[in-house]
Amino acid sequence: MFNRTACTMTASRTVRSARRTAGRVAVVGALAMSLATSSDAQEAADTVGRFQFVVSSGALVPTGVQRDAIARGDLTTAQLSYLVRPGVALTSSIGWSRSHDLALAGQRTLDVFTYDVGAEWRGRAWTDGDRWSLMPFAGAGAGGRSYSHRHLGTESTHNLAGYASVGGEVGYARVRLRLEARDYLTGFKALGGVGASGARNDVALLLGLRITGPVQ
């Protein structure tokens, strides 16, 4: 009876987490449409057809039932973007988080890898003279999530993942400071056969720096 009640409570929490994430995705989608509409009339600050690369650091923060499975971990990501038109970019990202498995004694080190592709809608850049600028953006995409115990002989687990993101890029001259928050909804297979499987939710908070090319 106790196990059945616990499983029911866990399933209920997972469903609530998935519903909250779906609501956030809908909000981001509406924001993205608004940004894309406003960007149609703007002159892009970055050249269409140009690749952009940024390395970001931050944190992967578990939410909901995911907090019982893995610990908050430092996160490093590398993202490559390609501007297909003013205000619209295709993105590809790889992330690595150093976490811990909370279900194992000693909280063994757990490497969390995320890899995805998506689209990013960039709004009109707000400027203050010729130096300062602020560009909001929103995005969405899908890919995968892998969990690997660093010092154990267990096999890595691989899951599908999707995300919605919002953020902004602060610019001064040719320097761009990029702030991004990503809300991930992923599958989750029990690590080492310990714990329940199902849908999980976590948030990635990122800060990156890039240098733009000279103005033509």
C-alpha positions in Angstrom: 0.0 0.0 0.0 2.8 2.4 0.9 4.7 1.7 -2.3 1.6 2.2 -4.4 0.9 5.5 -2.7 4.5 6.6 -3.2 4.4 5.7 -6.9 1.2 7.6 -7.4 2.6 10.7 -5.7 5.8 10.5 -7.9 3.7 10.1 -11.1 1.6 13.1 -10.1 4.6 15.3 -9.5 6.0 14.2 -12.9 2.8 15.1 -14.6 2.6 18.5 -12.9 6.2 19.2 -13.9 5.5 18.3 -17.5 2.4 20.5 -17.6 4.4 23.5 -16.2 7.1 22.9 -18.8 4.4 22.7 -21.6 3.0 26.1 -20.4 6.5 27.6 -20.4 7.1 26.4 -24.0 3.8 27.9 -25.1 4.8 31.3 -23.6 8.2 31.1 -25.3 6.5 30.2 -28.6 4.3 33.3 -28.4 7.3 35.4 -27.5 9.2 34.0 -30.4 6.5 34.8 -32.9 6.4 38.4 -31.5 10.2 38.7 -31.9 10.1 37.2 -35.4 7.4 39.7 -36.5 9.3 42.7 -35.1 12.6 41.5 -36.7 11.1 41.4 -40.2 11.3 45.2 -40.5 14.7 45.6 -38.8 18.2 45.8 -40.3 20.2 43.0 -38.7 23.2 43.9 -36.6 25.0 40.7 -37.7 25.3 39.6 -41.3 23.0 37.0 -42.6 24.9 33.9 -43.5 27.5 34.4 -40.8 28.4 31.7 -38.3 28.5 32.6 -34.6 30.3 30.6 -31.9 30.0 31.1 -28.2 31.2 29.1 -25.1 29.1 29.6 -22.0 29.3 28.6 -18.3 26.6 28.3 -15.7 24.6 25.8 -13.8 22.2 22.9 -14.4 19.4 23.2 -11.8 17.1 20.2 -11.3 13.4 20.9 -10.5 10.6 18.7 -9.4 11.4 15.0 -8.9 14.7 15.5 -10.7 16.0 17.1 -7.5 15.8 13.7 -5.8 17.9 12.0 -8.5 20.8 14.4 -9.4 22.5 17.3 -7.7 22.9 20.8 -9.1 26.0 20.9 -11.2 28.3 23.3 -13.0 27.6 23.5 -16.7 29.7 24.3 -19.8 28.2 24.6 -23.2 29.5 25.3 -26.8 27.0 26.7 -29.2 27.3 27.2 -33.0 24.7 29.4 -34.7 24.0 30.3 -38.3 21.9 33.3 -39.3 19.5 32.2 -42.1 17.7 35.6 -42.2 17.5 38.8 -40.2 16.3 37.8 -36.7 16.3 34.0 -37.3 19.2 31.6 -36.5 19.7 27.9 -36.5 21.6 26.7 -33.4 23.5 23.5 -32.4 24.6 23.1 -28.8 26.6 20.6 -26.7 26.7 20.8 -22.9 28.5 19.1 -20.1 27.5 19.3 -16.5 29.4 17.9 -13.5 26.7 16.5 -11.1 26.3 13.8 -8.5 23.9 10.8 -8.3 21.9 11.3 -5.1 20.6 7.7 -5.1 24.0 6.1 -4.5 26.0 6.1 -1.3 28.7 8.7 -1.4 26.8 10.6 -4.2 29.0 9.3 -7.0 30.2 11.8 -9.6 27.8 11.9 -12.6 28.5 13.5 -16.0 25.4 14.9 -17.7 25.7 15.5 -21.4 23.1 17.4 -23.4 23.2 17.8 -27.2 20.5 19.5 -29.3 19.6 21.5 -32.4 17.0 24.3 -32.6 16.0 27.7 -33.8 16.4 31.1 -32.2 14.3 34.2 -32.9 16.0 37.5 -32.2 14.2 40.7 -31.6 15.1 44.3 -32.6 18.3 45.5 -30.9 17.7 48.4 -28.6 20.7 50.8 -28.8 22.1 53.7 -26.9 24.3 55.6 -29.4 26.8 53.6 -31.4 28.3 51.6 -28.6 25.6 50.0 -26.4 23.0 47.5 -27.5 20.5 45.0 -26.0 19.0 42.2 -28.1 16.3 39.9 -26.7 15.8 36.4 -28.0 13.8 33.2 -27.6 14.4 29.7 -28.9 13.2 26.1 -28.9 14.8 22.8 -30.0 15.2 19.1 -29.4 18.0 16.5 -29.0 19.2 14.1 -26.4 20.5 13.8 -22.8 23.0 11.2 -21.5 24.0 10.3 -18.0 27.4 8.6 -17.3 28.9 7.6 -13.9 32.5 8.6 -14.1 34.0 6.0 -11.8 31.5 3.1 -12.0 31.3 0.3 -14.5 27.6 0.9 -15.2 26.4 1.7 -18.8 25.5 5.3 -19.7 21.8 6.0 -20.2 20.5 8.0 -23.2 17.2 9.9 -23.4 15.3 12.3 -25.6 15.2 16.0 -24.6 13.5 19.2 -25.6 13.9 22.8 -24.5 12.6 26.3 -24.6 14.8 29.3 -24.0 14.8 33.0 -23.4 17.5 35.5 -22.9 19.3 38.6 -24.0 22.6 39.7 -25.5 24.2 42.9 -24.1 26.7 44.5 -26.5 29.4 47.1 -26.2 31.3 47.9 -29.4 32.3 44.5 -30.7 31.9 42.6 -27.4 28.7 40.6 -26.7 27.7 39.3 -23.3 25.0 36.6 -23.7 22.6 35.5 -20.9 20.3 32.6 -21.5 17.9 30.4 -19.5 16.8 27.1 -20.9 13.9 25.0 -19.6 14.5 21.3 -20.4 12.0 18.5 -20.5 13.8 15.1 -20.8 13.2 11.4 -20.5 14.9 9.8 -17.6 16.0 6.1 -17.2 16.8 4.9 -13.7 20.6 5.3 -13.1 22.2 2.0 -12.4 18.7 0.5 -12.0 18.1 2.6 -8.9 15.0 4.8 -8.8 12.0 5.5 -11.1 12.1 6.4 -14.7 9.9 8.9 -16.5 9.8 12.5 -17.6 12.0 15.0 -15.8 12.5 18.8 -15.8 15.6 21.0 -15.1 16.8 24.5 -15.9 20.1 25.6 -17.5 21.4 29.1 -16.6 24.2 30.3 -18.9 26.5 33.2 -19.4 28.7 33.5 -22.4 31.0 36.0 -24.2 31.7 36.5 -27.9 33.5 39.0 -30.1 31.8 40.2 -33.3 33.5 40.8 -36.6 34.4 44.3 -37.7 31.6 46.4 -39.3 31.7 46.2 -43.1 
